[in-house]
Amino acid sequence: MQSSIVANDVSFEFSDGRILFQNLHFSIGQERTALVGPNGIGKTYLAKLIVGEIETSKGKISRNSALSYVPQREKPERITVEEFLQNYSWSLLGEKLLTGIDRKNFCDQLSGGEWMRVRLAEKLEDQFLILDEPTNDLDQESKKVLIRFLKEYEYGFLLISHDRECLKLCETILELSNLGLNKYGGGWNSYEETKERERKNSLAALEKARRDRDAAQAKRIEQIERQEKRNRKGVKSAAKGGTPKILLGARKRNAQTTSGKLNSSSLEKANEKILEVYEAMDRLKIDPIMYADLSGKAIPSQKLVAEAKDLNIRFQDWIYEKDLNFSWKGNIRIAIKGGNGSGKSTLLQALLGGKGLETKGSLTLGKLNTLYIDQRCNQLDDSKSIFENVRDVSTLDESEIRNGLAKFLFFKDTVFQKVRTLSGGERLRAALARGLLSTEKPELLLLDEPTNNLDLENIEFLENLIREFKAAVLIVSHDELFLENCGIQEELTIKHILNVTN
C-alpha cells in the first residue's frame, strides 16, 4: 500500500523551548487510521504538522495526496450553506451527508452535527482526511451519520478520537505517548488486547520490584540486628576478661563502623529496588485507572429525587414536544437523551432549582445534597489550586485531603497545580474530588456530557466511579458504550419543538 504521509525524524518545540515530541518516524497509507493518546500529549499539533498548517522544528513530512484537516471546532461564518459549499462537487456520499439540511440556511444557525456534516461534504474532493474529535457535541443521530460516512469514505483518513464506536472502524492505531509514537496493526480490538497485556506485564514488574524492595529492607534490618547482637556480646565478653580500655575503644569503633557499612549498604540496595519500582511505574504508559472508593451516600428506596407532572419550559415557546411526566425515587440510574438543542441541559437546570426558568405544570424536587458537574466544571475556582478547591468545602485536615486527592490521581505536588492549567480530564477529576471529598456527601450526581474532551483513560476512570456510586445518578450523554459501562438502567428521551440552544 502506497503511503499518503511519511514522517522522518520529526520534532516539535515551542518558542519557549518546551519540547512537545521529538524524533518521530511513521508512515500512513490509504487506510483507516486512528491517532490516540492522553489529553495534552500533542495529537492536534501532530495533525497540524501533517497537514502543513504549522512547521516542524526538525525533520520532514512528505505528502503524496491532497490532505484536508477538519478541526475539532470551527466557528461558522454568517453565510448560507450553499455559499459555503460553492466548491462542492456532487457525490452520492456527499448527498447522504447533506440529507435534511436546507442549503438556504445560514451556517451559524446549524446544530453542531449539521455543521460537522457540511464541513465534511466540502472536503470530499480531497483524498485523505484528518478528523480531529469529530464526535464532540454530536447527538446520537448525527453520530450515526458520521459513522456511516467513515464506513463509506473510499479514501484514507486519520481519526483523532476518544469515541470507541468510531475507533472500532480503524484498521491501524497510532499511539502518541511520552515515550514517542507506536504503531499497532490489527484494528482497535487487537490494540486493546495488546495494551491489556502491556498493563499486566508492567503491573507484574511493579509487584516484583516492590517484593524485592521489601526483601532488601527486611535483610537490612536482620543484618543490623545480627551485628548489634555481636557488638553487645563483644562488649560483655571484654568486660569479663579485663581487656584494656584503649583496646575496648578500638573494638567499639570498629563495630560501629561495621554497623554503619551494613546500614549504608542495605539502605542503598533498598533504594535501588525502590528506584526499580518507579521505573516500572514509568513503563505504564497508560495512566492507572481511578481507584477512588468515595461512592456517595445511598438514599432510601422511597425517598423522592424528582417528580414532574405535565412539565414544560418556555424560551420563545414551550421547548418540549410533549410535556414531561416522571417520578424518580431512591438510587435511580437514568440517562437523559435527545438531539442537540432538545433541552436536556435545561432540564438539569430545572432539577437544580431552575431559577429564572419559565415553566408550566409542576416539578417537585427531593431535598438531596446534589453534586452537579457541567461540561466546563464551572464549580471549580480557576484561580485556586486543586487542594484549595477541596479545602474550601471540606473539614478534612491537610493530610486527609492529600490522601483523598491521590485517589483521584493527584499525587505529591500536583495537588498545588492551579485549576486553570488543567486538561479536560484533570478538571473533571478535580471537580469530582471537590464534590466527593466535601463535608456533605452527595446523594444525587448530575453530569452533563461528561465525556466531551476526555481521553480514554479518564473515560474509564469516570465509568469506574459511576459504577461504584451508591446514590442517585442522572447523566446527559450521547455515548452509548459509556452509559452501558456506567450501569445506567433507564432512559428519558425528550424531543424539542424549536431548535433552541440547549
N, C-alpha and C positions, 0 to 999 in steps of 0.2 A: 504494500500500500504506500503510495507516494505521500510524503509528509507535506501538510499545508504550512506548518510552522516548525522551524528548527532554531533552538536557542543554544548558543555556545558560551560557556563561562560568564553567564550574566550576573551582574551585581547591581544593587541599587542602594545609594547612600543619600540621606537627606543633607540639606545645605548646612545643618548644624553638626554634621559629622556622624550622626547616628546611622548605623548600617541596618537596613531592613532585611536584606538577604544577600548572599554572595555565592559566586561560582556555581550557578545553576546550569545544568545541562539537561535538555529534554527535547523531544520531538512529538508533534501531534499530527495525526493523519486525518483523512476524511472519515471520521468515526464519531460516535457519541462519547465525549469525554467529560468527566466531572472534575472540578478542582475543589478540594475540601481542605479544611484546616480550622483551627480555633480563631475566634474573633481577634482582630488586631495583628494577625500574622503577616498580612500583606497581600491577600488574594486580589483585591481590587487594584492595587498598584501593579501587580504582575499582569493583570488583564490589560491595563492601560499601556504597559510596556509592550505587550504582544501586538496590540493593535497600532502602536506607534504614536499614541496620544502624548506620552512622555518618553524621554530618552533614558537609556541605560547609563549607569555610571561607569560600567565596564562590560565588555563582551558584546555580542551581536545577536540579533534576532532576524532571521530571514523568513519571508512570507512568499508562498508560491501561489496564492489565490487571493481574491478580494475578500477582505475581512470587514465585518461590521460589529461594533460594540454597542450593546443595548444596556445602558447603565441602570442601576437599581431604581433610581428616581430621576425623572427629567421633567422640569416644570413646563407644562404646555403653554403655547402662545395663544393669544386671542385671534386664532384663525380657524376656519372651518376644517373639518376632516378632509374634505375634498381638496382644499388648498394644501394641506399638509402632505397629501398623497399625490401631488402633481407629477412625481416621477415614478409612481407605481405602475407596473405593467400587470395586466390581468393574468391571474392564475387560479386554478381550482383551489389550491391550498389558501391563497390569499382571500378568496371569496368566503371560504369557511371561517377564516379568522374574523372577517368583517360582517358576518351574519348578524342581523339585528341592530347594527349601528347605522344611524342616519347620517349620511355624509354631509348633510347641510348643518349638522350640529357643530358648535364651537368645541375645539379640543379641550378648553379649560372647563367645559361643562360635563365632560365624560367621567364615568366612575374610574377607579384605579384599574379595574380589569379591562374595561373598554379601551383606555388609553394605552395599556400594555399591548393589546391586540392590534391597535392601529400602528403603533411603533414597529411591531414585528412585521406587519404587512408591508411597510415601507422598505424593509431591509431584505426582502425575499430575493432580489436580484443578485445579492452577494452570495458567494459560495462557501462562506464559513461565518458562523455567528458566535459571538461571545456574549452570553447572557448572565448578567450579574444580579443574583437574587430575584429572579422574575416573579416568584410566587408571593413576595411580600405584598400585603394589602389586597390580595385577591380573595374574593369569596369562592365558595366551592364550585359554583357553576363556571366562573372564569378560569379556575384552576383546571377543570376538566377540559376546557377549550385549549389551554396551554399544553396539557399533557398530550392531547390528540395531535396538536401541531408538532410537538417534539417527535412523536412516533412517525409522522408522515413526512417530515422535512427530509429532502433527499440528499442534502449535503452534510458535512460535518459540523459539529458545534462543540463549544467549551461551555459547560454549565457550572457556574458558581452558585451553590445552593446548600441549604441545610434541610431541604424538604425530601424526605426519604422516598416518597412516591415518585418524584422526578428522578432522583438519583438511581433508582432501580432500572431506569431506562438506559443507563450509560454502560458502555462496554469496557471502558478504561477509566481508572481512578488515579488522579494525581493528588498526592497528599503533601501539602506545604506545612512544614513544622520548623521549630527552631534548630532542627538537625539538617534542614535542607528540603529537597523535593524528591519524593519517592513515587515510582510508577507501579501500579498494580493492574494486571490484566484479569480477565475472567468475570468482570462485572461487579455490581455492588454487593451481592450476597457473598461472593468469594472474598472480596475485600474485608467485609465484616468478620468472616471466619478467620482470616489471616490476622486481623487486629486483635481478635479474642485470643488467639494462640500467643501473639506477642505479649499481650497483657498477662496471661497466665505464666509465661516464661519469666517475665520481669518480676512478677509477684513472687515466684518461686526463688529467684535470685535474691530478692529483697529479704525473704524469710530466712534463707540460708545465711545471708550476711548478718542478720540480727542474731541468729543462733551462734554464729562464730564470734560475734562481738560479746555476747553474754558469756560464752565459754572462756574467752580471753579474760574477761573481768573476774570470773569465778576463779580461774587459775591464778590470777594476780593476787587475789585475797588469800587463797590457800598457801601460795609461796611466802607471802608476807607473814602469815600466821606461823608457818613452819620455821622461818628464820627467827622470828621473835621468840619462839619456844626454845630454839638453840641458844639464842642470846641469853635468855633467863637461866637456862641450865648451866651455861658457861660462867655466868656471874656467881651462881650459887656454889659451883664447884671450886671456883677460885677463892671464894670467901672461906671455904672449909680448909683449903690447902695452904693458906697463908701466903699466897702469891704477892710479891712486892707491888705496891701501889702504882709505880710507873709502868709496870707490865700490864696491870689491870686496865689502866687508862688506855694503853695502846690497843688492847683487845676490844675494849668498848668502842673505840673509834673505828676499828676495822669492822666490827659487827654493824655499826650504824651505816658505814659506807656500803656494806653488802646489802643491807635492807634498802638503802636508797637506790642502789642499782636495780634491785629487784622491782622496787616500786616504779622507777622510771621505765625500765624495760617492759614490764607488764602493761603499764599505762599506755606506752607507745603502741603496743600490739593491739590493745583495746581500741585506741583511737584510729588505728589503721582499719580495723573492722567497721568502726562507725563510718569512716570515710567511704568504705565499700557500700555501706547501706545507702548513703546519699547518692553515690554513683548509680546504684541500682535504681533508685527512685528517679534519677535524671533520665534513665533509659525508658521510663514510662512516658512516651511522647504524648499519650492521651492523658488529660488531667484525671485524677481519681474522681469517681462518682461521689456526689454529696452523701454523707452518711449521717446527716442531722437526724436525731431522734426526737425532735421537738414537734409534736404532732397535734397541737391544738387541744381544745377542751371539748370533749364529746358532750352532746346535749341530749336530754330525754326524748324518746321517740315521738311524744305528742306535743313537744314544745314548738310553737309557731316560728317559722322562718319568715314566710310572707304569704299573703293571700290576696288575689286580685279578683274583682268582680266587674266585668264589662269595662275594663281599664283601657283608656286611650290617652294619647298625649298630643298636644297641638303645637305645631310650628305655624306654617301658613295655613295648614289644615290638619285634621287628625291623621297621624302618620301610619297607624296600623290598619291594614286592610280589614281585619276582623278584630273586634275588641278582645282583650286578653282576659282569660279566666284560668286561674290556677290556685292550688292550695298546697303549700310546701311545709312539711313538718319534720322534725328530727334531723338526723345526719344525712340529708339528701346529697346526691351527687348528680348534678344536672348540667348539660351543655346547652347554651343558648345559641341557636343557629339562625341564619338568614343571610340574604345577599348584602353586598355593600350598600350602605345608606338605608338599611331597613329599620334602624332604630334600636340595635342591640345595646350599644353603649349608653343610649338614652335610658333604656330600661334599667341598666345598672345604676345610673344616676338616681332614678326614681327609688330603687331599692335602698339607696344610701340616704334617703330623706327627701330628695328631689326639690330642693329649694329653687324657686323661680320657675318651675315647670307648671304649665297649664294642663290640667288633667280633667278627665271625666270618669265616671264610675268610681270605684273605691280601691284603694291599696292599703292593706293593713300590714304593718311590719312588726316582727317579733323584736323583743328587747335583747339583742345579742351583741356581744363585742365582735366587731367586724374588721377584718383585715382586707382592705381594697388596694389592689395594685393595678394601675393603668399602664398603658404601653410605654410611657416615659418614666414610670416610677416617681411621679411628681411629689410623693410624700417625703422623699429624701431632700435634705438641705445640701445643695451642691457645694456651698462654701465651707462645709464641715467635713471632717474625716468620717470614715466608716464607723470607727469607735465612738466618736462624738454623737453620731446619729443614733446609735443604740443607747448610749448613756443617757440621752435626753428623755428616753421613755422607759428606762429600766431601773430597778432598785438593786440589781446585782452589783457586786463590787468589781473592781477592775480585772482581777484575775479570772473571775467567773465570766465576765463579758468576753475576755480574750479567749477563754476556753470554748465559749459558745460560738464565737466567730470562726474558730478553727473548724467547727462542724459545717460551716458554710464555705470552707476552703480559703479563708483569710488567715494566713499564718504570720507569726512574728510581726515585723514592722509593716506588713501590708495593711494591717488594721488602721494605720495612720494615714493611708492614702486619702487625698481629697476626693469626694464623690464625683466632682466634675471631670476627673481624669479617667473614670472607669469606662470599660466597654459595656455594651448592652447586656451581656450575660452577667458581668460583675455587678452592674446596677441592680439587676433582678435579684441576685443572691443577697446583696446588701439590703434591699427592701424587704425580702423575706426574713432576713436576720433581725432587722429592726422590729418587724411585727411579731415574730415568734420568740424573741428574747425580751419582749416588753413585759411589764409587770402584769398587765391584763392579758391572759391567754386568749387568742381568737377562738370564737365559736362558729364563725362563718368566714369563709375565704372567697373573695370575689376577684377574678382575674380576667382582664380584658386583653385578648390576643397576646398571651404571654410569650409565645414562641417567635413572634416577629423579631428579627435581628439577633436571634440566639444561635450559637453554634451547636453542633450535635451533642457535645459533651454536656453543655448546660441544659439542653432539652432533656437529656436522660436524667440529669441531676434533678430537674423540676418534676419529671414523671415520678421519680422515686419518692420525692417529698409528698406529692399529692396522693399517691397510693397509700402512704402511711398516715396521712392526715385523718384524724379520728372524727372531726367535726363536719359541718355542712360545707359543701363546695358548689360554687356556681362559676362556670367558665364560658367566656365568649371565645370561640376558636373555629377555624376552618380546617384544622389539621386532624383528620380522622384517626390516623395512627396514634398521634399524641393523645387524643381523647380515650382511645381504646387502652393504651398503656397506662393511663391515669386511673382506670377502673370506673369511668363515667358510665352510669347505668341508664339515665333517661335523657331526653332532649326536649326543648321547647323551640319550635321553629316559628319564626314570625315573618310576616310579609308586609311590605310597605305599600302605601298608595302613591306618595310623591317621592321623587328622587331627592331626598333631603340629606343633609350632612349628618352622619351618624353621631 
